[in-house]
């Protein structure tokens, strides 16, 4: 009878990345390092592109927001590490960061685009949120109430490349 054992995988090198998720993010970053993180074309109002992420869930987290004027020019962008948080909390805190940017630049009305279906659904409807997210969601809703009109839109991660790149740079620096 033939030996049907699988070949052994080589162990990871000492000092290498320990987790598969980290390896995938590093690979993605290297593939997109030279790519142009283009901005979407705005419509009838300014756009706020937001993204949040964490290295681990929960883990070290970062948020980013880009404010694009109705004419398509970049008004402002900001990215920061926020400490230890879940990926969901990071998404909400990215929106909060972006609403602060929009308020500081006097932009109103506003369209908020985010690649988190959870966040967009919770903010555009009366969907209940997890207890651990209730405070940050309340802060986002309060900040949004200062605008005459906020349109909440989900868009796929591939359309959120500009904000995503800022988050990746903080979480997986070169």
C-alpha positions in Angstrom: 0.0 0.0 0.0 1.4 3.4 -1.0 2.2 6.0 1.6 -0.4 8.7 1.3 0.9 11.2 3.8 0.9 14.8 2.9 4.2 16.6 2.5 5.1 18.6 5.6 4.7 22.3 5.4 7.8 24.3 6.1 7.7 26.0 9.4 7.5 29.8 9.3 10.8 31.6 9.6 11.7 33.1 12.9 10.7 36.7 13.1 8.1 36.3 10.4 4.5 37.1 10.6 2.7 34.9 13.1 -0.9 35.1 11.9 -2.5 34.4 8.5 -4.5 37.6 8.6 -1.4 39.6 9.0 0.2 37.8 6.1 -2.8 38.5 3.9 -2.8 42.2 4.8 0.9 42.5 4.1 0.4 40.8 0.7 -2.5 43.1 -0.1 -0.5 46.2 0.9 2.4 45.2 -1.3 0.0 44.5 -4.3 -1.6 47.9 -3.9 1.4 49.9 -2.8 2.0 51.6 -6.2 -1.7 51.7 -7.2 -3.5 55.0 -7.4 -6.2 55.1 -4.7 -8.5 57.2 -6.8 -11.4 59.1 -5.4 -15.0 58.4 -6.6 -16.8 61.1 -8.5 -19.2 63.0 -6.3 -22.8 63.7 -7.1 -24.9 66.5 -5.8 -23.1 66.9 -2.5 -19.7 66.4 -0.8 -18.6 62.9 -0.1 -17.2 61.5 3.1 -15.2 58.3 2.6 -14.6 56.4 5.9 -12.9 53.2 6.9 -11.8 51.6 10.1 -10.0 48.4 10.8 -8.2 46.4 13.5 -5.2 44.1 13.6 -7.0 41.3 15.4 -10.7 41.6 16.4 -10.4 43.2 18.8 -6.9 44.5 18.5 -4.9 47.6 17.5 -7.2 49.7 15.5 -7.0 52.6 13.1 -9.5 54.9 11.4 -9.4 57.1 8.3 -11.7 59.7 6.6 -11.4 61.6 3.4 -13.6 64.6 2.6 -14.2 65.2 -1.1 -15.9 68.4 -2.3 -18.9 68.3 -4.7 -16.5 69.4 -7.5 -14.3 66.3 -6.8 -11.4 68.0 -5.1 -10.0 66.6 -1.9 -10.8 69.0 1.0 -9.2 67.1 3.9 -8.1 63.7 5.0 -7.2 62.3 8.4 -6.1 58.9 9.7 -5.2 57.9 13.3 -4.6 55.0 15.5 -7.3 54.7 18.1 -5.9 52.0 20.5 -7.5 48.7 21.2 -11.0 48.2 19.5 -13.1 45.9 17.5 -13.4 46.2 13.7 -17.0 47.3 14.1 -16.1 50.0 16.6 -13.3 51.2 14.3 -15.8 51.6 11.5 -18.1 53.8 13.6 -15.2 55.8 15.0 -14.0 56.5 11.4 -17.4 57.9 10.5 -17.3 60.1 13.6 -13.9 61.3 12.6 -15.2 62.1 9.2 -18.2 64.0 10.5 -15.9 66.1 12.5 -13.9 66.9 9.4 -17.0 67.8 7.5 -18.2 70.1 10.3 -14.8 71.8 10.5 -14.9 72.6 6.8 -18.5 73.7 6.8 -19.7 71.1 4.4 -23.4 70.5 4.3 -25.3 68.5 2.9 -23.1 65.4 3.0 -23.0 61.8 1.7 -21.2 59.3 3.9 -19.8 56.3 2.2 -18.5 53.3 4.1 -17.7 49.7 3.3 -19.4 48.5 6.6 -22.9 47.3 5.8 -23.5 46.9 9.6 -22.7 50.6 10.2 -24.6 52.0 7.2 -27.7 49.9 8.1 -27.6 50.9 11.8 -27.2 54.6 11.0 -29.7 54.9 8.2 -32.4 53.0 10.1 -33.5 52.4 13.7 -31.7 49.1 13.7 -30.6 48.2 17.3 -26.9 47.9 17.9 -24.8 45.7 20.2 -24.5 47.1 23.8 -20.7 47.6 23.4 -21.3 49.8 20.4 -24.3 51.8 21.7 -22.2 54.7 23.0 -20.2 55.3 19.8 -23.3 54.9 17.7 -25.1 57.5 19.8 -22.1 59.8 19.3 -22.2 59.3 15.5 -26.0 60.0 15.4 -25.5 63.2 17.5 -22.7 64.4 15.2 -24.9 63.7 12.1 -27.8 65.6 13.6 -25.8 68.8 13.2 -26.1 68.6 9.4 -29.2 69.5 7.4 -28.9 66.3 5.4 -26.7 63.2 5.7 -27.1 60.4 3.1 -25.7 57.1 4.2 -24.4 54.8 1.5 -22.7 51.5 1.6 -20.1 50.8 -1.1 -17.8 47.8 -1.6 -14.3 47.7 -0.2 -12.9 48.0 -3.7 -14.6 51.4 -4.1 -13.1 52.5 -0.7 -9.5 52.1 -1.6 -8.4 55.7 -0.7 -9.6 55.4 2.9 -8.6 51.7 3.2 -5.1 52.6 2.1 -4.7 55.1 5.0 -5.9 52.5 7.5 -3.6 49.8 6.2 -0.6 52.2 6.3 -1.2 52.7 10.0 -1.8 49.1 10.9 0.8 47.5 8.7 3.5 50.1 8.1 6.4 49.3 5.7 
